[in-house]
């Protein structure tokens, strides 16, 4: 009897890594925030040195780009240090900020070569936007900082999540385009985090099908997941193991295999496969039926 040789294990090392460095945020998006972030939340158990170690390991594995996300990543006390370390390692960095408050020194960081900026926007009115964020004044603040970014020549990718009826999503897109910001896409609410509270474990049907395929995420406690939206699928931890060990583990392989890869559901606004520069396959069409511009 001939015994067939075992098939080699394929290590699914992504080209893009989302680093959720904090759950602290100035906003309280009670209806859809998948990270359940807010003003009273913490930065997690990962230290600045932990994040820098992970970034160095990512660069050594051939990962090309990271996203610093939260919460609001600029609220992390080591934000500038983490971003600078990633650039020194030769990585591209996307900062996903709510643009509610931007420090002067952070504008200088956003303008550095290798750094891109992304944000969320919800409506063209104070009422519509602030209803989603739970923070009065957030619309005017974010809008003003979008205008300032455009004035400074900083390109901003914008995601609009369609949260409730009458939100004025189409009008928000039109307003952004009138301001000269055309890198915009939309998505529906995903049943994860605040949109799925007390409802058990979310379904993989909420994912776009590209998670763990070119993308992975690390949460504030070091947990590795197939993406930030797929946070309910833990696949290891970088606390006590290297990133290489996590991606070589059976747990990572099993999680990756559990996500249907033949689906065509659009990915969310924070999901890297929207960005064809990260190897995710190009632009995701919005679930709302609004035709997007070429975007991340």
N, C-alpha and C positions, 0 to 999 in steps of 0.2 A: 504494500500500500504506500502510495506517495503522499507525503504530508506537505500541503502547500505552505510556503513560508508566510509568516505573519506580515500583514500589510504595515508599512511604516506609519507611525503616528505623525499627523500633520500639525505642527504647532501654529496656531492661529495668532500670529503676532500682528497687531494692527499697525497702521501707519499714522493713526491719529488717536490722541489720548485726551480725554476730558478730565481735568483735575478740579473737583469740587472742593475748594480749599476752605470754605466756611458755609455755615447755614445762617449766618447773621445777615440781615437785610433791613433797609429802612422801610420797605414796603411789606404789606400783609395781604398777599394775593390769595384770599381764603378760598376762592372758587376753583383754582387750577394749579397752584404752585406744586410741582412734583417733589420738590425738596422740603416742603413744609417749612420754609424759611421765615424769619421774622426778626424784629428788633431785639428780642430777648434771647435768641438762639446763640449758640457758641461756635467756636472755630473747630471743634472736634479734638481728637487726640493726636492727630498728625501735627508735628512741629514744623517750623520752617526748615530745619535741617532734614527732617523726614522727606518733605516735599522736594528739596534739592537733591537728595539721594535718588529718589524715584525718577526725577528728571534726567539725572546723569545715566541711570540704568536704561531709561527709555531711549536716550540718544545712542547708547552702546548697542541697543537692539535694532537700530535702524529706523526708529519712529521719527517722523519728519516734522510733526506739528502737534502742538498741545493747545488746549483751550483752558483758560482760567475762568472758572465759573463759580457760582454760589447757589443760594445767597448772593450777596454782593461782594465779589472777590476783592475789590479795592478796600474793603473794611478790614481785611486780614492784616495784622501788624507787620507781617513779612511780605506783603504783596509785591512791593518794588524789588525786594531782594530776590524773591522767587522768579519774577519776570526777568530780571537781569541775568540770573543764573541760566535760565532757559536759553536766552539769546547767546550767552557765552558758550553754551553747548552746541550752538548751531541750529537750534530749533526755531521754527516759526511759532509765533504766539498769537492766539486770538483771545482778546479780553471780552467776556460777555458781561457787560455792566448795565444796570438799570438807568445810568446817567442821571440819577436824581441829584447827586452832588458830585462835582468833579474838582479835585484839588488842582492847583496850578501846576505842581510838580507831576501830577498824573497826566496832564495834557502833554507834557514833554515826553513821558513814557509812551503814550499812545502814538506819538509822531515818529518814534524810532523805527528805523528800517527793520523789517521782519515782524512788526506788530500790526495787527488789524483789530478793529473794534466792532462789536455787535451789541445790539440792544433790543428790547421789546417795546412795542407801541400798540395802543389798543383802540384809540378813537381820536377824532379831530376836535373833540370838545372836552372841557375840564370834567364835566359830569360823567361822560362815558369812560374816559381813561381812569379817572380817580375811583370810580365804582369798582373797577377791576383790581386796582392796586391797593385799595383800602387806605390810601394816603392823600388827603386833601393837598392840592398844590403839586402833585407829582406830574400831572400833564404839562403844566406850564414850565416846570423845571426841566423835564426830559426834553421837551420841545426846544427850549432855549439852548440846551447843551447839544442837541442835534444840529441846530443852526451854527453853533460855535465850532463844532467838529468840522462841518462843511466849510466854514470860513477859513479854518486852519488847513484845509486840504486833506483832512483825515477821512478816508472812506469808511462809512458805517453800514454794516449789514443790519437790516431791521426785520424782526419777526413779529407778525400780528397773530395772536390767538383769538379765535372767534369764541367768546365765552358766553354771551347772553344775547337774546333777541333785542334788536334795536341798538346794538353797540356802535354801529356806523363804521364797520370794517372797511368797506369800499371807500368811504369818505376819508378815512385815515390814510389809506394808500394814496389817494389823490392828493391829499395835503402834503404828504412826504415828497411825492414827485414834484409838486409845485415848489417845494423848497430846494429841489435839486438832488434829492435822495431817492435813487431809483433801484437800489439793491434791496428789494422788499419781497417777502413771501408770507403767506398766511397758512394757518393750520387750524384744525379743530382742537378742542380740549381733549387731552389724553387721560384715561381713567387710571391715574397714578397719583400718589401723594394726596394733596388736599381735595382733588376731584374724586377720590376713592376712599375717603376716610371711613373707618369702621365697616368696610364692606368686604373684608377678607383679603385674599391675595389677588392682585390684579392679574389679568390674562395677558398672555403673549400676543393676543390679537391687538393689543394697544400699541405694539411696536411696528416699525415700518418694515421689518424683515431684514434689515441690514446691520442690526446690532451684532457685535462680536465679529462682524465681517468687515475688517478695516477700521474698526473703532472699538474702544473700551473706555471705561471710566473708573476713577478712583474717588471714593467718598471721603468725607472728613475723618472717618475712623479708620481709614486704610482699606476698607472693603473694595475689592475689584468687581465691577459689574460690566455687562456688555455695552452699556451706555448709561447716561444719567437717567433717562426715562425708564430704562430696564433695571432700575435699582432694586427691584424685588427679586432679582436673580443673582444672589451672591456667588462669586466664582473664585473666592480665595481672598487673601489679605496680604498687603505689602508690609504689615507689621509682623515681623517674625519670618518673613520670606522675601526673596528678591522678586522683582517684576518678571524676570526670566523664569523663575521657578513657578510662578503663578500661571504664566502662559503655557508652560510645559505640563501642567498638572492635568489629571484626569477630570477634576472638577470643572476646570475651564472648558475642556473639550466637551463635556456633557452639557454644560450651559449653552455653549455655542450651538450644539446640535439640537437643542430644544426649541430654537427659534426658527419658525418656518421661513425658508429663504425664497419661496416662490411667490410671495405676496407682493402686491403693488400699492399697498396703502402708503400714502405720503408720510414722510418722517417729519418730526416736529421742528420748530424754529431753532431749537438749540442743538439739533442733531447734526453732527459733522457730515454725514453723507450728502447733505444739501450742498456741501462745498466740494466741487470736483477737484480742487487742489489737494484735498486730503485723500483722494483715492476712493471716494465713496460712490462714484458713479454719476455724479452730476446733479443737476437741479431736481428737487422733489416738487412735483406739482402740488398745489394747495388743495386741501380737502374741501374748501369752501366753494370751489368752482370758479374762483377768480383767476384769470390767467396771469401768471407771474412774469416778471422780468427775469432775465438770467440773474440768478442770485445764488446765495450759499444755501 
